[in-house]
Amino acid sequence: MAGHSKWSQIKRKKGANDKKRSATISKHIRAISAAVRSGGSGDPAGNLSLKNAIAAAKADTVPVDNIESAIKRAVGSGESGTDYKEVTYEGYGPGGTAILIETLTDNVNRTVGEIRAVFNKRGGSLGNSGSVAWQFDKKGLLLVRETGEDAQEAAIELGAEDLSEGEEGLEINTDPTDLHAVSEGLTLRGFTVETAQISMLPSNTVEVSGADADKLMVLLEALEELEDVQNVYSNADLSAVEA
């Protein structure tokens, strides 16, 4: 994770979502329900997708009561529950940026139509399957408040793949299947894990500034506001704008 901080995108996304609290909670509830159905269990100990969905919901401070209620409803609905499909879309934004969009949808035609409309209106273009996905890697991403040698050594011992210290703290990359083990291990050793989640990290970034950066931010936020969209990732380096 040398160079550009990946955490800036997560922080930007969280800030945008905080303005629309109910929409954020709704997206997490949908993800939890879908995870219960796809994993065939309401027990996160035996359902990794559900465990990840719960962790992501908690990272966005979704109330525990909402999470538990969503699991109970999904378990109780059985075959009668809404069948959400996981569909990923790919596209291009201002400044030559690559954009990856993860959705949960019960109507693919509606979802792709809404995403295409946002791209067309906001200066981007929807790409074909495989057009930009190769530029992203699925990773566990943690932010630990403490920095320094002790925190780094503990993370490496627990299975961290990559480390970087930034203004927000110690950024840690893991294999997706190791995310929770590393998070729990660091917590048991007395470190403060601010956030732990599955994310799609760009292998390389494109620096974007000026008018292109402004247009890109509007595009990304418009995509995030769509009801079926769960996560939006880009390979934009906006550090020049954030500085």
N, C-alpha and C positions, 0 to 999 in steps of 0.2 A: 504494500500500500504506500510505497514511496511517492512523494510529491503530493498531488492533489488529494484533499480529504474527501472520502466517499460520504462522510457523515453529513456534509453540507446539504446533500439532496434529501436525506432523511429529515433533517431539521426543517428544511423548507416545506416539505410535504406535511409534516406534523403541524407547522404553523398555519398552513392553509386549511387543514382539516379542523383545527380548533375553532375556526370561525363558523363552522357548520356542524355543531356537536351532534345533533340528531342524525344527520346523514352519516357521520363517522360511525356512530353506534350501529346504525342499520347495516352498514357494510360489514362490520365485524360479526353481527348476528347471522347474516347470510353466510359468511365464511364458516362459522361454527356449525351451522345447520348442514351445510354441504359436506363438511368434514365428518360429521357423525354418520351421514348416509353413505359416503364413499368408503369410510373405514369400517362400517358395520358395527360400531360400538360408541357408546357415550362415555367410555372410560379412557381418559387421555393416557393412562399408563400403557395401554395396549393399542393406541391409535395415534401414531406420530403426527398425522395431518391435523387431528384435533388438538394435540398438544401444541403444535405450532400456531394454530388459529387462536387458541386461548392466550398464548404468550403475546401474540401481536395485539390482541384486544386489551390485555392488561397494560401493554406498553403505551397504548392510547388512552389509558385510564377509564376503560369501560367498566362500569360497576359490576362487582362480582355477582350480584343478584341477577343482572341482565344476562350474564354469561351462563349461570346455572339454569335459568329459565329457558334459554335457547336450547341448551343440551336436552333438558327434559322434554321440551316440545318436539325436538327432532327425533328423540328416541320413541316417544309416544305416537308420532304420526306414522311411523313405519312406511309402508309402500304408498300411503296417501299423501306424503309430503311433497313439496315442490322439488322437482328434479333439476337442480342447477348443473350446468356443464361448465367445466373450466376451459376457456378459450383464450388464447394469447394472440394479440394483434401486433403488427410491426409497422413502423412508419418513419418518416423523416421530418425534421423540424428546421426552423431557421438556423443559418450558420452551418449547415451540413451535419446537423446532429442526428443521431439514431435514437429512436424512441420505442420502448417495449411496454405493452399494455396488457395486464392480466385482468381477466374478467370472470365473473360467475353469472351465467345467464340462463334463463328459461326460454329465451327467444333469440336465436342467433341472428336472424334477419334484422330484428329491431336493433340489436346491439351494434352490428357492423354498420348499419345505416347511420346511427347516431355518432359513432366514432368517425366515419368518413365525413360527415357533415362538419364536425368540429375541425378536422384537419383542413378541409377545403376553405372554411371560413377564417381560420386563424393562421394561414400561411404555411401549412404543412402538406404532406401527402401520405396517404395510406399505402404501405408497401405489400408485397407478396409474402407468403409464409417462407421464412428462412432468409429474408432479405437483410435483417439486422440482428437476429437472435444470436448469431455466431459471435457477436461482439460482447456478449454478456455471459457471466458465469454465475451459477446459483451457489450462494454461500451463506453460512451463518455469519451474522454481523452483530458484534457486541460493543457496547461502550461502557468502559469501567472508569469511575471517577478518579481513582488513584493512578498515578503514573510512577515511573521509576523502575529500577532494576528488580525489586521484589515482585512487583505486579507482572512484569514481563516474564520473569522466570517461572512464576506460578502458571501463567497462561500457556507457556510452551510445554511445561510438564503435563498439563491437562489436555493438550492436543491442539493448540492453536497453530494455524498454518502461516499466518502473517500478522505482523504487529506494526502499529504506527502511533506515535504520540502527537496529539494535536491540542488545540485550545480547549476542546471539550473534555479531554481525558485520553485514555488509552483505547485505541480502536483495535479490535481483534477480528480476524477472519478465521472461520473454521469450516470444515466440511459440514454440510447441512445436518447430517446425522449426529454430529458431535456437539451441536449448538447447546443443547440443554445440559449435557454432561459438563461442558466447560463452564457454563453459566452457574450451575449448581456448585461445582467445585470451587470456583472463585468466591462465591458467597460464603461457603463453609470456611474458607480461609480468611474471611474477614474483609474482603474487598466489596466495594459497592458497585453492583451491576446496574447501570442506569437503564439500559435497553438491551434486549436480546431478541433478534428476529431473523427470519429467513429473508434474504434480499437477492436481487439480481444486480451484480456489480459489473460495470464496464471494464473490459480488459485494457482499453485505452480511452483517453478522454479528448474532447475537442474544446479548445478555449473559445468561449462566446462572450461578446461584450457589446456595448452600445445598443443600437436599435434592434439587432438580432437577439440580444439577451432579453430585452423587453418583450419582444414578440414571442420568444420561446416560453417565458414565464406565463404569459397569458394563455398560450396553447396548452401547456402542461396542466395548469389549474382548471381550464375548461374540460379537459379529459378527465381529471380527477373528480369533477363534480357530477359526472354521469353516474346514474344509479347502478348500472351493471359493472362499472369499473372498480376493481379492488386495489390495484397498484399500478403506478406509472413510473417507469424508470427511463433515464436518458444518460447519454455519455457526455453530457455537457459539463465543462469546467467553468463554473460561474465565479471563481475566486476573485477575478478582477472586478466583478460587479459588487461582490460582498465585502471587499476590502475597504 
